[in-house]
Amino acid sequence: MDDLDPNGAFHDEAPVGEDSVFSPRGLEAFTRKVTTTASHLVAPGPDGPGHPHYHNAMTEVHKHLRRPGIQRSMFSMARTTPTDLVRSKFSTSEIQYRALSYVPDEMLQHIPDGDNAYSLFQGFQASFPDLSDDTKKHRRRVSRGRRMIEDSPTPSDSPHHLHKLKKERSSMMHELEMLGIRKNMASSEIREIDIKITNLSGMRRIILERLAGLEQEEALLEHDVVDMEARIEDAQVLFEEAESIAAAAENSTKSYEDDLVTDQDADEFMSKSIYEKLPSVSSAPSKRKRKPFHRKSMPILHEHFDPGFNIREIKAHADSVTTLDFDVPFGTMVSAAMDDTVKVWDLNAGRCIGMLEGHTASVRTLQVEENILATGSMDATIRLWDLSKAHYDPQGGQFGKEDEDEDGMAFENPDDQPVDPPEGSMADCPLFSLESHMDEITALHFRGDYLVSGSADKTIRQWDLVKGRCIQTLDVMWAAAQASVSIGTGEGTWRQTTRPATKSADFVGALQVFESALACGTADGMVRLWDLRSGQVHRSLVGHTGPVTCLQFDDVHLVTGSLDRSIRIWDLRTGSIFDAFAYDNPVTSMMFDSRRIVSAAGEDVVKVYDKMESRQWDCGAGVMDVEGNRTPAIVERVRINDGYMIEGRRDGVVGVWAC
């Protein structure tokens, strides 16, 4: 049965030729022999089975049937259906074509009615042939030559001229019809694309909600991990203290057995050795020092929002926001205002964690770095805080109310009234205070173990955060005078700005420190670069005509903002101006990240400069409420980190945006 394939198809072993049984000539001869034999068997006549012609015919039939190939072919033919017999004669490509072009009857019965006014043939006719540029040029040449031939003068009243005009009109009408069909096809494609875009937008929104839920679960799990690490640390401390107490008790027992009570000490209630061996108050279980909290994951949800998307609005204070800062996107934010409050916020939930108490006046400047917070106030003091010691449970457990069934703080309806932070939630956060300045603190910045602060007493102080004391004092006026004497020109002297002084102009408007390098912007419009190792001014950048209110630098550029309504970008390698931007109002706050420079310039929006695309655009509540009746307040402070921006306004509202 070698001629049977897996599908039971019949194959002729002999090649298709004149000698093959299935060739036309072979089939004709075989049929003639069989017909002759049947006629001899059936037809009456004198010739019986013994007639020589009958024997000759049967001999030929048996001769064919004795061939092994014919026997196998006939046997496989008997087992093969007519459909398989026909299919066996098709080539492989023809079988594949027939299989792919087959349409079930169910699909043919339920053909949807199209809303297109043109048929498929009209669509092909309108779009075919698609002429290439070479073909169009060739047709233009041919038509130009034909026009030259046909431009022979013909009488306007001749039938040929009338036939020519009708032909041109028919051609134009046909072309107009084809253009209408093409226009309808393009419109249909646009509608299909719009439907696909709508579907994709819905899918994107669903996935964004899923990502937000995953980041929420990630934040909660990370908080649980930190809490578990703290519990393990507590258990370790208790275990070590128990071992030390047990060892001390064992030593006191041995000492008691060795000491004998004499007659002189008989009146005493307990021997002195026992008093000496008792654990002192200082050796009692002490409050543990928690390790700094480092985030093990970073949120990425804001990266998928469109620029200018309003993530959240928080009614943070009852008065104008003076300063604010945050650590990471959807992390911890600290804000201060003229209402003399300093609040800590959970940006992921939009809830207040607690209030920091200790300053006796409004906080003018602050910085958040991981868990450490530094605040500078109008009471001339600087305070350090450890935010990791805050008692806050994002899942809803409040400090001091573990046994009560309270709703979650972090998952309440945003339309509800703000939830007051629990009492004493920030009681363990204060670290220490730095007191040396004689007037209000207007700027500060810390990095590592060193902090630099600027004050209205016209001095800059460098602090050692490990020892908690001032290690260097820089007098800005003295440095300006020394620069004037050494240079012999007026560039280094204290100069009066061309703009009138305002109450909001601080003597030290902004500063930033990196190792031994310090950049400081002052009220005379000068930007001075200090070397903290020598305490001398290394370079002065002259350009601003008003007090400098903000600055920030990286390894190549330094960006400054001033009340002269400009932002200037300086090249630190040459000390020259690299670029500058002018605004309609004074610049009160500025910050940049790897791509954007954001600034508050006396408007209800934040000015954003995209360094990659070299374009300016506005972001904030003023853009969203152009068509509304509500007028947002002026933006006073702005901070940005990895495209996640927060801005504080004069009415105490803090806005969170994707930038």
C-alpha positions as CSV (number, residue, x, y, z in Angstrom):
1,M,0.0,0.0,0.0
2,D,2.8,2.4,-0.9
3,D,0.5,4.5,-3.1
4,L,-1.8,5.5,-0.2
5,D,-0.9,8.9,1.3
6,P,-2.1,9.9,4.9
7,N,-5.3,11.4,3.4
8,G,-6.2,8.2,1.5
9,A,-5.6,9.9,-1.9
10,F,-5.0,7.8,-5.0
11,H,-1.8,8.2,-6.9
12,D,-0.8,6.5,-10.2
13,E,2.6,4.8,-9.9
14,A,3.4,4.9,-13.6
15,P,4.3,8.2,-15.1
16,V,1.7,10.1,-17.1
17,G,2.5,9.2,-20.7
18,E,1.4,7.1,-23.6
19,D,2.1,3.8,-21.7
20,S,0.1,4.8,-18.6
21,V,-3.3,3.4,-17.9
22,F,-4.6,6.9,-16.9
23,S,-3.3,8.6,-20.0
24,P,-6.0,9.4,-22.5
25,R,-4.8,6.8,-25.0
26,G,-4.4,4.2,-22.3
27,L,-7.9,4.8,-20.9
28,E,-9.3,4.6,-24.4
29,A,-7.7,1.2,-25.1
30,F,-8.6,-0.2,-21.7
31,T,-12.2,0.9,-22.1
32,R,-12.4,-0.6,-25.6
33,K,-11.1,-3.9,-24.3
34,V,-13.6,-4.0,-21.4
35,T,-16.5,-3.0,-23.7
36,T,-15.6,-5.7,-26.2
37,T,-15.4,-8.3,-23.5
38,A,-18.7,-7.2,-22.0
39,S,-20.4,-7.3,-25.5
40,H,-19.1,-10.8,-26.1
41,L,-20.4,-11.9,-22.7
42,V,-23.8,-10.3,-23.0
43,A,-24.6,-10.2,-26.6
44,P,-26.2,-13.3,-28.1
45,G,-24.6,-15.0,-31.0
46,P,-22.8,-18.0,-32.1
47,D,-19.6,-16.9,-30.6
48,G,-19.4,-18.3,-27.1
49,P,-16.9,-18.1,-24.4
50,G,-14.7,-20.3,-26.4
51,H,-14.3,-17.9,-29.2
52,P,-10.8,-16.8,-29.9
53,H,-11.7,-13.1,-29.8
54,Y,-13.0,-13.5,-26.3
55,H,-9.9,-15.3,-25.1
56,N,-7.7,-12.6,-26.6
57,A,-9.6,-9.9,-24.9
58,M,-9.6,-11.6,-21.5
59,T,-5.9,-12.3,-21.9
60,E,-5.2,-8.6,-22.4
61,V,-7.3,-7.7,-19.4
62,H,-5.5,-10.3,-17.2
63,K,-2.2,-9.1,-18.5
64,H,-3.0,-5.5,-17.3
65,L,-4.4,-6.7,-14.0
66,R,-1.4,-8.8,-13.2
67,R,0.8,-5.7,-13.0
68,P,1.5,-4.9,-9.3
69,G,1.2,-1.2,-9.9
70,I,-2.2,-1.6,-11.5
71,Q,-3.4,-3.8,-8.6
72,R,-2.3,-1.3,-6.0
73,S,-3.9,1.5,-7.9
74,M,-7.2,-0.3,-8.3
75,F,-7.2,-1.2,-4.6
76,S,-6.5,2.3,-3.5
77,M,-9.1,3.7,-5.9
78,A,-11.7,1.4,-4.3
79,R,-10.9,2.9,-0.9
80,T,-10.7,6.5,-2.1
81,T,-13.7,8.8,-2.2
82,P,-14.4,10.8,-5.3
83,T,-13.5,14.1,-3.6
84,D,-10.0,12.7,-2.7
85,L,-9.6,11.3,-6.1
86,V,-10.2,14.8,-7.6
87,R,-8.0,16.5,-5.0
88,S,-5.1,14.1,-5.7
89,K,-4.8,15.6,-9.2
90,F,-4.3,19.2,-7.8
91,S,-0.9,20.7,-7.2
92,T,0.1,21.8,-3.7
93,S,-0.2,25.5,-4.5
94,E,-3.7,25.0,-6.0
95,I,-4.8,23.1,-2.9
96,Q,-3.5,25.9,-0.6
97,Y,-5.3,28.5,-2.8
98,R,-8.6,26.7,-2.7
99,A,-8.3,26.2,1.1
100,L,-7.6,29.9,1.8
101,S,-10.3,31.1,-0.6
102,Y,-13.0,29.0,0.8
103,V,-15.7,31.0,2.7
104,P,-18.2,29.1,4.9
105,D,-21.9,29.4,4.2
106,E,-22.5,31.0,7.6
107,M,-20.3,33.9,6.8
108,L,-22.0,34.4,3.4
109,Q,-25.4,34.4,5.1
110,H,-24.5,37.1,7.7
111,I,-22.7,39.7,5.5
112,P,-23.0,43.1,7.3
113,D,-24.4,46.0,5.3
114,G,-21.8,48.6,4.6
115,D,-22.7,52.3,5.0
116,N,-20.5,53.3,2.1
117,A,-22.3,54.9,-0.8
118,Y,-19.8,53.5,-3.3
119,S,-19.2,50.0,-4.4
120,L,-16.0,48.1,-4.2
121,F,-15.6,48.2,-8.0
122,Q,-16.0,52.0,-7.9
123,G,-13.3,52.2,-5.3
124,F,-10.9,50.1,-7.4
125,Q,-11.7,52.2,-10.4
126,A,-11.1,55.5,-8.5
127,S,-7.8,54.3,-7.0
128,F,-6.4,52.4,-10.0
129,P,-4.1,52.9,-11.7
130,D,-2.0,54.7,-9.2
131,L,0.2,56.8,-11.5
132,S,3.8,57.3,-10.6
133,D,5.6,60.6,-11.2
134,D,7.3,59.2,-14.3
135,T,4.0,58.0,-15.7
136,K,2.4,61.4,-15.0
137,K,5.2,63.2,-16.8
138,H,4.9,60.8,-19.8
139,R,1.1,61.4,-20.0
140,R,1.7,65.1,-19.8
141,R,4.1,64.9,-22.7
142,V,1.7,62.8,-24.7
143,S,-1.3,65.1,-24.0
144,R,0.8,68.1,-24.9
145,G,1.7,66.5,-28.2
146,R,-1.9,65.5,-28.8
147,R,-3.0,69.1,-28.1
148,M,-0.6,70.4,-30.6
149,I,-2.0,68.0,-33.2
150,E,-5.6,68.7,-32.3
151,D,-5.1,72.5,-32.1
152,S,-5.7,72.7,-35.9
153,P,-8.4,75.3,-36.5
154,T,-11.8,73.7,-36.7
155,P,-15.1,75.6,-37.3
156,S,-17.1,76.0,-34.1
157,D,-20.3,75.0,-35.9
158,S,-18.9,71.7,-37.1
159,P,-20.1,68.3,-35.6
160,H,-16.5,67.4,-34.8
161,H,-16.1,70.4,-32.6
162,L,-19.3,69.6,-30.7
163,H,-18.3,65.9,-30.3
164,K,-14.9,67.1,-29.0
165,L,-16.6,69.3,-26.4
166,K,-18.9,66.6,-25.2
167,K,-16.0,64.2,-24.9
168,E,-14.1,66.7,-22.7
169,R,-17.1,67.3,-20.6
170,S,-17.6,63.5,-20.1
171,S,-14.0,63.2,-19.1
172,M,-14.2,66.0,-16.6
173,M,-17.4,64.6,-15.1
174,H,-15.8,61.2,-14.8
175,E,-12.7,62.7,-13.1
176,L,-15.0,64.7,-10.8
177,E,-16.8,61.5,-9.9
178,M,-13.6,59.7,-9.2
179,L,-12.4,62.6,-7.0
180,G,-15.6,62.3,-5.0
181,I,-15.1,58.6,-4.5
182,R,-11.5,59.2,-3.4
183,K,-12.7,61.9,-1.0
184,N,-15.3,59.5,0.5
185,M,-12.7,56.8,0.9
186,A,-10.3,59.1,2.7
187,S,-13.1,60.3,5.0
188,S,-14.0,56.7,5.8
189,E,-10.4,55.9,6.6
190,I,-10.3,59.0,8.9
191,R,-13.4,57.8,10.8
192,E,-11.9,54.3,11.2
193,I,-8.7,55.8,12.6
194,D,-10.7,58.0,15.0
195,I,-12.5,54.9,16.2
196,K,-9.2,53.1,16.7
197,I,-7.8,56.1,18.6
198,T,-10.8,56.2,20.8
199,N,-10.5,52.5,21.6
200,L,-6.7,52.9,22.3
201,S,-7.4,55.9,24.6
202,G,-9.9,53.8,26.6
203,M,-7.4,50.9,26.8
204,R,-4.7,53.4,27.9
205,R,-6.9,54.9,30.6
206,I,-7.7,51.4,32.0
207,I,-4.0,50.5,32.1
208,L,-3.2,53.9,33.8
209,E,-5.7,53.0,36.5
210,R,-4.1,49.6,36.9
211,L,-0.7,51.2,37.2
212,A,-2.0,53.7,39.8
213,G,-3.4,50.8,41.8
214,L,-0.1,48.9,41.6
215,E,1.9,51.9,42.8
216,Q,-0.6,52.4,45.6
217,E,-0.1,48.8,46.7
218,E,3.7,49.2,46.3
219,A,3.7,52.2,48.6
220,L,1.7,50.4,51.2
221,L,3.9,47.3,51.0
222,E,7.0,49.4,51.3
223,H,5.6,51.1,54.4
224,D,4.9,47.7,55.9
225,V,8.4,46.6,55.1
226,V,9.8,49.6,56.9
227,D,7.6,49.0,59.8
228,M,8.7,45.3,60.0
229,E,12.3,46.4,59.9
230,A,11.7,48.8,62.8
231,R,10.0,46.0,64.8
232,I,12.9,43.7,64.1
233,E,15.3,46.4,65.3
234,D,13.2,46.9,68.4
235,A,13.2,43.2,69.1
236,Q,17.0,43.1,68.6
237,V,17.5,45.9,71.1
238,L,15.3,44.3,73.7
239,F,17.1,41.0,73.3
240,E,20.5,42.6,73.8
241,E,19.3,44.5,76.8
242,A,17.8,41.4,78.3
243,E,21.1,39.6,77.9
244,S,23.0,42.4,79.5
245,I,20.5,42.5,82.5
246,A,20.8,38.8,82.9
247,A,24.6,38.9,82.9
248,A,24.5,41.8,85.4
249,A,22.1,39.8,87.7
250,E,24.3,36.8,87.5
251,N,27.4,38.8,88.4
252,S,25.5,40.4,91.4
253,T,24.4,37.0,92.7
254,K,28.0,35.8,92.7
255,S,29.2,39.0,94.4
256,Y,26.4,38.6,97.0
257,E,27.5,35.1,97.9
258,D,31.1,36.3,98.3
259,D,30.2,39.3,100.4
260,L,29.5,38.5,104.1
261,V,27.3,40.8,106.1
262,T,29.3,42.1,109.0
263,D,28.0,43.5,112.3
264,Q,28.6,47.0,111.2
265,D,26.5,46.6,108.1
266,A,23.8,44.5,109.8
267,D,21.5,47.5,110.3
268,E,21.6,48.4,106.5
269,F,18.7,47.2,104.4
270,M,20.9,46.1,101.5
271,S,24.6,45.8,101.0
272,K,26.4,48.5,99.1
273,S,27.6,45.9,96.6
274,I,24.0,45.2,95.6
275,Y,23.3,48.9,95.2
276,E,26.3,49.1,92.9
277,K,25.1,46.2,90.8
278,L,21.6,47.4,90.3
279,P,20.9,48.7,86.8
280,S,21.0,52.5,86.7
281,V,18.3,54.7,85.1
282,S,20.6,55.3,82.2
283,S,20.9,51.6,81.4
284,A,17.1,51.3,81.1
285,P,15.7,50.3,77.7
286,S,16.4,53.4,75.6
287,K,14.4,54.7,72.7
288,R,15.8,53.3,69.6
289,K,17.3,55.4,66.8
290,R,15.6,54.4,63.6
291,K,17.7,54.0,60.4
292,P,17.2,56.5,57.6
293,F,14.4,55.5,55.3
294,H,15.4,55.0,51.7
295,R,12.8,54.3,49.1
296,K,13.2,50.9,47.4
297,S,11.1,51.9,44.4
298,M,10.3,55.0,42.4
299,P,6.9,56.0,41.1
300,I,6.6,56.2,37.3
301,L,2.9,57.0,36.9
302,H,3.5,60.7,36.3
303,E,5.7,59.9,33.3
304,H,2.6,58.6,31.4
305,F,0.5,61.7,32.0
306,D,0.2,64.4,29.4
307,P,2.2,67.6,30.1
308,G,0.0,70.0,32.0
309,F,-2.1,67.3,33.6
310,N,-3.4,68.3,37.0
311,I,-2.7,65.4,39.4
312,R,-4.0,67.0,42.6
313,E,-4.9,70.3,44.3
314,I,-4.4,70.6,48.1
315,K,-5.8,73.4,50.3
316,A,-2.7,73.4,52.4
317,H,-2.8,76.7,54.3
318,A,-4.9,79.7,55.1
319,D,-2.4,82.3,53.9
320,S,0.3,82.7,51.2
321,V,2.8,79.9,50.8
322,T,6.3,81.0,51.6
323,T,8.2,77.9,50.8
324,L,7.8,74.2,50.0
325,D,9.8,71.2,48.9
326,F,9.4,67.4,48.4
327,D,11.7,64.4,48.1
328,V,10.4,62.2,45.3
329,P,7.3,62.1,43.0
330,F,4.3,61.0,45.0
331,G,6.5,61.1,48.1
332,T,6.6,63.5,51.1
333,M,6.1,67.2,50.8
334,V,6.7,69.9,53.4
335,S,5.0,73.3,53.0
336,A,5.2,76.5,55.1
337,A,3.1,79.7,54.9
338,M,2.5,83.1,56.5
339,D,0.0,81.5,58.8
340,D,3.0,80.3,60.9
341,T,2.4,76.6,60.2
342,V,4.7,73.9,58.8
343,K,2.9,70.9,57.5
344,V,4.0,67.5,56.2
345,W,2.0,65.9,53.4
346,D,1.7,62.5,51.8
347,L,1.5,63.3,48.1
348,N,0.4,59.8,47.2
349,A,-2.8,60.2,49.2
350,G,-3.1,63.9,49.4
351,R,-3.3,63.9,53.2
352,C,-1.6,65.8,55.9
353,I,0.7,63.6,58.0
354,G,1.2,66.2,60.7
355,M,2.4,69.7,61.8
356,L,5.9,70.6,62.9
357,E,6.0,72.8,66.0
358,G,9.0,74.6,67.3
359,H,9.6,77.8,65.4
360,T,8.2,81.0,66.9
361,A,7.7,82.7,63.6
362,S,7.0,82.0,59.9
363,V,9.3,79.7,58.1
364,R,10.9,81.4,55.1
365,T,13.0,78.6,53.6
366,L,13.3,74.8,53.9
367,Q,14.8,71.8,52.1
368,V,13.8,68.1,52.1
369,E,16.5,65.5,51.5
370,E,15.4,61.9,51.9
371,N,14.1,61.9,55.5
372,I,16.0,64.9,56.8
373,L,14.2,68.3,56.8
374,A,15.9,71.7,57.4
375,T,13.8,74.8,58.1
376,G,14.9,78.4,58.4
377,S,12.6,80.8,60.1
378,M,12.1,84.5,60.7
379,D,13.0,83.8,64.4
380,A,16.6,83.5,63.2
381,T,16.9,79.8,64.0
382,I,17.4,76.7,61.8
383,R,15.8,73.4,62.9
384,L,16.6,69.9,61.7
385,W,13.9,67.2,61.6
386,D,13.8,63.5,61.0
387,L,10.6,62.8,59.0
388,S,11.1,59.0,59.3
389,K,10.0,59.2,62.9
390,A,6.5,60.4,62.1
391,H,3.7,58.2,63.3
392,Y,1.7,57.8,60.2
393,D,0.0,54.8,58.7
394,P,-1.1,55.2,55.1
395,Q,-3.5,52.3,55.5
396,G,-5.6,54.2,58.1
397,G,-4.2,53.3,61.5
398,Q,-3.8,56.5,63.5
399,F,-1.2,57.1,66.2
400,G,-2.7,56.5,69.6
401,K,-5.9,54.8,68.3
402,E,-4.7,51.3,67.4
403,D,-7.7,49.6,69.0
404,E,-10.3,51.8,67.4
405,D,-11.9,50.9,64.0
406,E,-11.1,54.0,62.0
407,D,-11.5,54.6,58.3
408,G,-8.3,54.9,56.2
409,M,-6.8,58.3,56.1
410,A,-5.2,57.7,52.7
411,F,-8.3,56.3,51.0
412,E,-11.1,58.8,51.8
413,N,-13.2,60.6,49.2
414,P,-11.2,63.6,47.9
415,D,-14.5,65.6,48.0
416,D,-14.8,65.2,51.7
417,Q,-13.5,67.7,54.2
418,P,-9.7,67.5,55.0
419,V,-8.8,65.1,57.7
420,D,-6.9,66.6,60.7
421,P,-3.6,64.8,61.4
422,P,-3.5,62.8,64.6
423,E,-2.2,64.4,67.7
424,G,1.5,63.9,68.4
425,S,2.2,62.3,65.0
426,M,5.4,64.4,64.6
427,A,6.4,64.5,68.3
428,D,9.6,62.4,67.7
429,C,10.7,64.3,64.6
430,P,12.8,67.2,66.0
431,L,16.5,66.6,66.1
432,F,18.3,69.8,67.1
433,S,18.4,73.6,66.5
434,L,21.1,75.9,65.1
435,E,21.2,79.3,66.6
436,S,23.9,81.9,65.6
437,H,22.2,84.3,63.1
438,M,21.1,87.6,64.4
439,D,18.2,88.1,61.9
440,E,15.7,86.0,59.9
441,I,16.9,83.1,57.8
442,T,16.2,83.8,54.1
443,A,18.0,80.9,52.3
444,L,19.6,77.6,53.2
445,H,20.9,74.5,51.5
446,F,22.6,71.4,52.9
447,R,24.4,68.5,51.3
448,G,25.9,65.6,53.2
449,D,27.1,66.7,56.7
450,Y,27.3,70.4,55.9
451,L,24.6,73.1,55.8
452,V,25.0,76.7,54.5
453,S,22.5,79.4,55.5
454,G,22.0,83.0,54.5
455,S,20.4,85.6,56.7
456,A,19.2,89.2,56.7
457,D,22.1,90.0,59.1
458,K,24.2,90.0,55.9
459,T,26.2,86.9,56.7
460,I,26.5,83.4,55.4
461,R,27.2,80.6,57.9
462,Q,28.5,77.1,57.3
463,W,27.3,74.4,59.8
464,D,28.6,71.0,60.7
465,L,25.5,68.8,61.1
466,V,27.4,66.1,62.9
467,K,28.6,68.4,65.7
468,G,25.7,70.8,65.4
469,R,27.7,74.0,65.4
470,C,28.8,76.8,63.1
471,I,32.3,76.3,61.7
472,Q,32.6,79.4,59.4
473,T,31.0,82.8,58.9
474,L,31.2,84.7,55.6
475,D,30.5,88.4,55.6
476,V,29.1,89.4,52.2
477,M,29.8,93.1,52.6
478,W,33.4,92.5,53.7
479,A,33.9,90.1,50.7
480,A,32.5,92.8,48.3
481,A,34.9,95.4,49.8
482,Q,37.9,93.0,49.6
483,A,37.1,92.3,46.0
484,S,37.0,96.0,45.2
485,V,40.4,96.6,46.8
486,S,42.1,93.6,45.1
487,I,40.6,94.1,41.6
488,G,40.7,97.9,41.7
489,T,37.4,98.2,39.8
490,G,33.8,98.7,40.7
491,E,32.7,95.2,39.7
492,G,33.2,93.6,43.1
493,T,31.8,96.3,45.2
494,W,28.3,96.4,46.6
495,R,26.3,98.2,44.0
496,Q,22.8,99.7,44.1
497,T,20.4,98.1,41.6
498,T,18.6,100.2,39.1
499,R,15.2,99.0,40.3
500,P,13.8,100.4,43.6
501,A,14.1,98.1,46.6
502,T,11.1,96.2,47.8
503,K,10.2,94.7,51.0
504,S,10.3,91.2,49.5
505,A,13.9,91.6,48.4
506,D,16.1,89.5,50.7
507,F,19.7,90.4,51.2
508,V,20.7,86.8,50.6
509,G,18.1,85.6,48.1
510,A,19.3,82.1,47.3
511,L,22.3,79.9,47.7
512,Q,23.5,76.3,46.9
513,V,26.5,74.4,48.1
514,F,28.4,71.4,46.6
515,E,31.4,70.2,48.6
516,S,33.6,73.3,48.9
517,A,31.8,75.3,46.2
518,L,29.1,77.8,47.1
519,A,27.0,80.0,44.9
520,C,25.2,82.9,46.4
521,G,22.8,85.5,45.0
522,T,22.2,88.7,46.8
523,A,20.1,91.8,46.7
524,D,22.6,93.8,44.6
525,G,22.0,91.5,41.6
526,M,25.4,89.9,41.9
527,V,26.0,86.1,41.9
528,R,29.2,85.3,43.9
529,L,31.0,81.9,43.7
530,W,32.8,81.2,47.0
531,D,35.5,78.7,47.9
532,L,34.6,77.4,51.4
533,R,38.1,76.2,52.0
534,S,39.6,79.7,51.9
535,G,36.4,81.6,52.6
536,Q,37.1,83.9,49.6
537,V,35.0,84.9,46.6
538,H,36.3,83.0,43.6
539,R,34.3,84.7,40.9
540,S,31.5,87.3,40.6
541,L,28.8,87.1,37.8
542,V,27.5,90.5,36.8
543,G,24.3,90.8,34.7
544,H,21.2,91.1,36.8
545,T,19.8,94.6,37.5
546,G,17.6,93.5,40.4
547,P,17.9,91.3,43.5
548,V,18.6,87.6,42.9
549,T,15.8,85.5,44.3
550,C,16.7,81.9,43.2
551,L,19.5,80.0,41.7
552,Q,20.6,76.4,40.9
553,F,23.7,74.9,39.2
554,D,24.9,71.6,37.8
555,D,28.3,70.6,36.5
556,V,28.2,73.0,33.5
557,H,25.5,75.7,33.9
558,L,24.2,78.0,36.7
559,V,20.6,79.3,36.3
560,T,19.5,82.4,38.2
561,G,16.2,84.3,38.6
562,S,15.8,87.8,39.7
563,L,13.3,90.6,40.4
564,D,14.5,92.2,37.2
565,R,12.0,89.9,35.4
566,S,14.7,87.7,33.8
567,I,16.2,84.3,34.1
568,R,19.8,83.9,33.1
569,I,21.8,80.8,32.3
570,W,25.5,81.1,33.0
571,D,28.4,79.0,31.7
572,L,30.5,78.1,34.8
573,R,33.5,77.3,32.6
574,T,33.8,80.8,31.2
575,G,31.6,82.9,33.5
576,S,29.7,84.3,30.6
577,I,25.9,84.4,29.9
578,F,24.8,81.3,27.9
579,D,21.2,82.3,27.5
580,A,18.5,84.5,29.0
581,F,14.7,84.8,29.2
582,A,12.6,87.8,30.0
583,Y,9.1,87.8,31.6
584,D,6.4,90.4,32.3
585,N,6.8,90.2,36.1
586,P,9.5,89.6,38.7
587,V,10.7,86.0,39.1
588,T,10.2,84.8,42.7
589,S,11.1,81.1,42.3
590,M,12.9,78.8,39.8
591,M,14.1,75.2,39.6
592,F,15.2,72.9,36.8
593,D,15.6,69.2,36.2
594,S,17.2,67.3,33.3
595,R,14.8,68.6,30.7
596,R,12.7,71.6,32.0
597,I,13.2,75.0,33.7
598,V,10.2,76.0,35.7
599,S,9.7,79.4,37.2
600,A,7.1,81.5,39.1
601,A,6.9,85.0,37.5
602,G,4.0,86.7,39.2
603,E,1.3,85.0,37.2
604,D,-1.4,82.3,37.9
605,V,0.6,79.9,35.8
606,V,4.1,78.4,36.0
607,K,6.4,79.3,33.1
608,V,8.0,76.1,31.7
609,Y,11.0,76.1,29.3
610,D,11.6,72.8,27.5
611,K,15.3,72.5,26.9
612,M,14.9,69.6,24.5
613,E,12.4,71.3,22.2
614,S,13.6,74.9,22.9
615,R,10.0,76.1,23.6
616,Q,8.2,78.0,26.3
617,W,4.7,77.0,27.5
618,D,2.5,77.6,30.5
619,C,1.4,75.1,33.1
620,G,-1.0,75.7,36.0
621,A,-4.5,76.5,37.1
622,G,-4.6,79.7,35.0
623,V,-4.5,77.6,31.8
624,M,-7.3,75.3,32.9
625,D,-9.6,78.1,34.2
626,V,-9.4,80.5,31.2
627,E,-13.0,79.6,30.3
628,G,-14.2,79.4,33.9
629,N,-15.3,82.1,36.3
630,R,-12.7,81.2,39.0
631,T,-9.5,83.3,38.9
632,P,-6.6,81.3,40.4
633,A,-4.2,83.0,42.8
634,I,-0.6,84.1,41.9
635,V,2.0,81.3,42.0
636,E,4.8,82.2,44.6
637,R,6.9,79.0,44.8
638,V,7.6,76.1,42.5
639,R,9.6,72.9,42.7
640,I,10.1,70.1,40.1
641,N,11.7,66.6,40.1
642,D,11.7,64.3,37.1
643,G,8.7,65.9,35.5
644,Y,6.7,66.0,38.7
645,M,6.0,69.6,39.7
646,I,4.4,71.3,42.7
647,E,3.5,75.0,43.0
648,G,2.3,77.1,46.0
649,R,0.0,80.1,45.6
650,R,-0.9,83.2,47.6
651,D,-4.2,81.7,48.7
652,G,-2.5,78.7,50.4
653,V,-3.4,76.2,47.6
654,V,-0.7,73.7,46.5
655,G,-1.1,72.3,43.0
656,V,0.5,69.1,41.8
657,W,1.1,68.7,38.0
658,A,2.7,66.5,35.4
659,C,5.1,68.6,33.5
